[in-house]
Amino acid sequence: MENFVPPGDCPVCGEHVEEGFASCQTCGSCLQSGWSVVTAYDGLDLPAESFGESEDTATKGKSTTKRLVLAAALLIGVVILFVLTKP
């Protein structure tokens, strides 16, 4: 992939690169970036860990559900107190 020379399909994004172009018009890959998927995100300062679902996102959903249940229970409690104390 490092020896890609236009014309042809960009090895990073798959878009067609016309003859004479120094870089892909869609993703910006060029000879200096190596026309490589590995270098596609260089310089973006992204975290090193994978982008899959982490434990934080799984527990966040559970925490949100607990908060909604608690809020509903409090709302029901307030309604019951209002009805019982109404003359």
Backbone as CSV, one residue per row, in Angstrom:
resi,resn,N_x,N_y,N_z,CA_x,CA_y,CA_z,C_x,C_y,C_z
1,MET,0.810,-1.195,0.000,0.000,0.000,0.000,0.859,1.266,0.000
2,GLU,2.048,1.210,0.551,2.885,2.391,0.647,3.352,2.880,-0.715
3,ASN,3.339,2.024,-1.734,3.812,2.402,-3.049,2.688,2.832,-3.971
4,PHE,1.545,3.218,-3.453,0.417,3.637,-4.267,0.766,4.916,-5.025
5,VAL,0.464,4.912,-6.301,0.640,6.098,-7.136,-0.659,6.300,-7.919
6,PRO,-1.254,7.500,-7.819,-2.484,7.755,-8.565,-2.244,7.600,-10.064
7,PRO,-3.211,7.233,-10.866,-4.629,7.094,-10.567,-4.942,5.743,-9.951
8,GLY,-6.035,5.696,-9.244,-6.489,4.469,-8.608,-7.324,4.787,-7.386
9,ASP,-7.727,3.743,-6.685,-8.530,3.915,-5.474,-7.615,4.124,-4.283
10,CYS,-7.934,5.120,-3.472,-7.145,5.436,-2.278,-7.149,4.233,-1.344
11,PRO,-5.980,3.781,-0.900,-5.932,2.629,0.004,-6.476,2.923,1.398
12,VAL,-6.696,4.194,1.743,-7.220,4.543,3.065,-8.743,4.600,3.059
13,CYS,-9.316,5.376,2.131,-10.770,5.566,2.160,-11.495,4.902,0.991
14,GLY,-10.766,4.489,-0.040,-11.379,3.791,-1.154,-11.895,4.681,-2.278
15,GLU,-11.829,5.994,-2.111,-12.278,6.914,-3.161,-11.250,6.956,-4.289
16,HIS,-11.720,7.256,-5.483,-10.830,7.302,-6.645,-9.954,8.550,-6.591
17,VAL,-8.662,8.369,-6.820,-7.709,9.470,-6.872,-7.283,9.624,-8.327
18,GLU,-7.507,10.797,-8.882,-7.200,11.054,-10.286,-5.691,11.119,-10.517
19,GLU,-5.301,10.884,-11.738,-3.893,10.978,-12.123,-3.412,12.412,-11.936
20,GLY,-2.223,12.557,-11.395,-1.639,13.874,-11.194,-1.922,14.482,-9.835
21,PHE,-2.861,13.928,-9.086,-3.151,14.444,-7.756,-2.076,13.972,-6.780
22,ALA,-1.667,14.855,-5.870,-0.644,14.508,-4.885,-1.255,13.895,-3.630
23,SER,-2.565,14.096,-3.439,-3.231,13.538,-2.261,-4.669,13.194,-2.603
24,CYS,-5.287,12.385,-1.759,-6.690,12.021,-1.929,-7.553,13.226,-1.577
25,GLN,-8.478,13.575,-2.448,-9.339,14.733,-2.221,-10.362,14.482,-1.109
26,THR,-10.602,13.214,-0.755,-11.595,12.886,0.263,-10.994,12.831,1.658
27,CYS,-9.912,12.049,1.830,-9.363,11.856,3.180,-8.035,12.572,3.413
28,GLY,-7.395,13.042,2.345,-6.149,13.784,2.506,-4.893,12.946,2.559
29,SER,-5.003,11.629,2.426,-3.811,10.788,2.442,-2.917,11.142,1.265
30,CYS,-1.618,11.059,1.493,-0.677,11.397,0.439,0.583,10.549,0.588
31,LEU,1.556,10.821,-0.241,2.804,10.067,-0.209,3.497,10.225,1.145
32,GLN,3.456,11.442,1.739,4.100,11.657,3.040,3.410,10.901,4.171
33,SER,2.080,10.730,4.078,1.368,9.986,5.121,1.464,8.493,4.876
34,GLY,2.030,8.116,3.751,2.285,6.707,3.477,1.131,5.985,2.816
35,TRP,0.043,6.684,2.482,-1.124,6.031,1.895,-1.486,4.806,2.720
36,SER,-1.403,4.927,4.006,-1.560,3.770,4.886,-2.670,3.994,5.896
37,VAL,-3.450,2.956,6.151,-4.499,3.022,7.171,-3.884,3.273,8.539
38,VAL,-2.691,2.747,8.767,-2.028,2.900,10.057,-1.752,4.366,10.348
39,THR,-1.429,5.143,9.329,-1.096,6.550,9.537,-2.279,7.478,9.339
40,ALA,-3.441,6.940,9.080,-4.602,7.784,8.777,-4.971,8.702,9.939
41,TYR,-4.737,8.298,11.174,-5.120,9.098,12.334,-3.928,9.662,13.092
42,ASP,-2.760,9.645,12.482,-1.588,10.229,13.119,-1.796,11.730,13.316
43,GLY,-1.341,12.236,14.440,-1.418,13.660,14.696,-2.761,14.137,15.218
44,LEU,-3.722,13.248,15.433,-5.027,13.660,15.933,-5.110,13.638,17.451
45,ASP,-4.066,13.131,18.108,-4.011,13.064,19.561,-5.188,12.277,20.142
46,LEU,-5.465,11.120,19.525,-6.537,10.252,19.992,-6.019,9.354,21.106
47,PRO,-6.883,8.874,22.004,-6.435,7.969,23.064,-5.935,6.654,22.482
48,ALA,-5.020,6.028,23.174,-4.401,4.808,22.678,-5.320,3.594,22.782
49,GLU,-6.245,3.585,23.745,-7.114,2.426,23.913,-8.103,2.310,22.763
50,SER,-8.685,1.148,22.644,-9.632,0.902,21.550,-10.893,1.723,21.735
51,PHE,-11.670,1.832,20.673,-12.889,2.616,20.716,-14.107,1.743,20.972
52,GLY,-13.919,0.503,21.401,-15.039,-0.379,21.707,-15.741,0.078,22.974
53,GLU,-16.851,-0.566,23.285,-17.598,-0.204,24.482,-16.785,-0.566,25.713
54,SER,-16.549,0.397,26.549,-15.767,0.172,27.754,-16.698,-0.083,28.931
55,GLU,-16.097,-0.420,30.057,-16.887,-0.651,31.265,-17.598,0.625,31.697
56,ASP,-16.986,1.771,31.441,-17.588,3.040,31.838,-18.932,3.255,31.154
57,THR,-19.012,2.964,29.864,-20.270,3.169,29.155,-21.313,2.149,29.576
58,ALA,-20.892,0.939,29.927,-21.846,-0.079,30.373,-22.419,0.298,31.741
59,THR,-21.586,0.779,32.648,-22.071,1.158,33.972,-22.827,2.473,33.924
60,LYS,-22.530,3.312,32.956,-23.251,4.573,32.833,-24.726,4.324,32.540
61,GLY,-25.023,3.344,31.697,-26.400,2.996,31.384,-27.143,2.501,32.609
62,LYS,-26.483,1.685,33.421,-27.100,1.181,34.651,-27.345,2.322,35.632
63,SER,-26.394,3.251,35.720,-26.525,4.385,36.625,-27.694,5.265,36.208
64,THR,-27.857,5.476,34.915,-28.966,6.278,34.421,-30.300,5.615,34.732
65,THR,-30.374,4.307,34.568,-31.600,3.575,34.876,-31.936,3.696,36.354
66,LYS,-30.946,3.578,37.215,-31.180,3.705,38.654,-31.696,5.097,39.002
67,ARG,-31.135,6.099,38.353,-31.578,7.466,38.620,-33.024,7.679,38.174
68,LEU,-33.382,7.120,37.029,-34.754,7.251,36.548,-35.737,6.549,37.481
69,VAL,-35.390,5.362,37.964,-36.253,4.627,38.895,-36.401,5.407,40.196
70,LEU,-35.311,5.964,40.694,-35.363,6.758,41.921,-36.230,7.999,41.731
71,ALA,-36.079,8.676,40.607,-36.882,9.869,40.336,-38.364,9.515,40.239
72,ALA,-38.686,8.403,39.590,-40.077,7.971,39.475,-40.653,7.637,40.849
73,ALA,-39.869,6.950,41.684,-40.327,6.593,43.020,-40.578,7.849,43.862
74,LEU,-39.702,8.823,43.766,-39.889,10.072,44.500,-41.130,10.815,44.012
75,LEU,-41.337,10.833,42.717,-42.510,11.497,42.161,-43.800,10.817,42.642
76,ILE,-43.827,9.511,42.634,-44.994,8.769,43.130,-45.216,9.055,44.611
77,GLY,-44.137,9.099,45.372,-44.243,9.409,46.798,-44.815,10.786,47.043
78,VAL,-44.387,11.769,46.275,-44.909,13.133,46.422,-46.390,13.179,46.060
79,VAL,-46.782,12.490,45.003,-48.193,12.463,44.597,-49.040,11.814,45.690
80,ILE,-48.563,10.709,46.251,-49.313,10.031,47.330,-49.449,10.950,48.536
81,LEU,-48.374,11.627,48.937,-48.451,12.550,50.063,-49.420,13.702,49.779
82,PHE,-49.415,14.185,48.570,-50.333,15.266,48.192,-51.784,14.816,48.292
83,VAL,-52.059,13.610,47.804,-53.432,13.079,47.841,-53.867,12.814,49.282
84,LEU,-52.993,12.265,50.110,-53.342,11.959,51.505,-53.522,13.193,52.357
85,THR,-52.801,14.249,52.066,-52.888,15.458,52.901,-53.931,16.445,52.377
86,LYS,-54.538,16.178,51.264,-55.563,17.058,50.694,-56.845,16.917,51.515
87,PRO,-57.420,18.041,51.987,-58.640,17.952,52.817,-59.878,17.559,52.058
